[in-house]
């Protein structure tokens, strides 16, 4: 006896896909803006303040964007 199992993915509407894409886009913008504020904050610190937290000035972008982009 043979058994056949079929699975159908539920279809999503164009509206649902557009809404999901818009939400993802807005979240990416928000996250990027937050990271850029962190970069500006660190850039405004003195070299001594950066050394106190273990960051060199040339490593600010790497420290902020680690895990998000390959730098």
C-alpha positions in Angstrom: 0.0 0.0 0.0 1.4 3.4 -1.0 0.8 6.5 1.0 1.0 9.9 -0.6 1.6 13.0 1.6 1.2 16.3 0.0 1.9 19.6 1.7 0.8 22.9 0.3 2.2 26.1 1.5 -0.4 28.6 2.4 -0.4 31.3 -0.2 0.0 34.8 1.0 -1.6 37.8 -0.7 0.3 40.5 -2.5 -0.8 42.9 0.2 0.6 40.7 3.0 3.9 40.4 1.1 4.1 44.1 0.5 3.4 44.9 4.1 6.0 42.4 5.3 8.6 44.0 2.9 7.7 47.5 4.0 8.1 46.5 7.7 11.5 44.9 7.1 12.6 48.0 5.2 11.6 50.3 8.0 13.2 48.1 10.6 16.5 48.2 8.7 16.4 52.0 8.4 15.7 52.3 12.2 18.5 49.9 13.0 20.9 51.7 10.7 20.1 55.1 12.2 20.6 53.7 15.7 24.0 52.3 14.8 25.0 55.6 13.1 24.1 57.5 16.3 26.4 55.1 18.2 29.2 55.8 15.6 28.8 59.6 16.1 28.8 59.2 19.9 32.1 57.2 19.8 33.7 59.6 17.3 33.1 62.4 19.7 35.0 60.7 22.5 38.6 61.4 23.1 41.3 58.8 22.3 41.7 58.2 26.1 38.0 57.6 26.5 38.0 55.2 23.6 41.0 53.4 25.1 39.2 53.1 28.4 36.4 51.1 26.7 38.9 49.1 24.6 38.3 50.7 21.2 40.7 52.4 18.9 39.5 55.2 16.7 40.1 53.3 13.5 38.0 50.4 14.9 34.8 52.3 15.7 32.9 51.2 12.6 34.0 47.6 13.1 32.9 47.7 16.8 29.5 49.1 16.0 28.6 47.0 12.9 30.1 43.7 14.0 27.9 40.9 13.1 25.9 43.0 10.7 28.3 43.6 7.9 31.6 42.1 6.8 34.2 44.8 7.5 
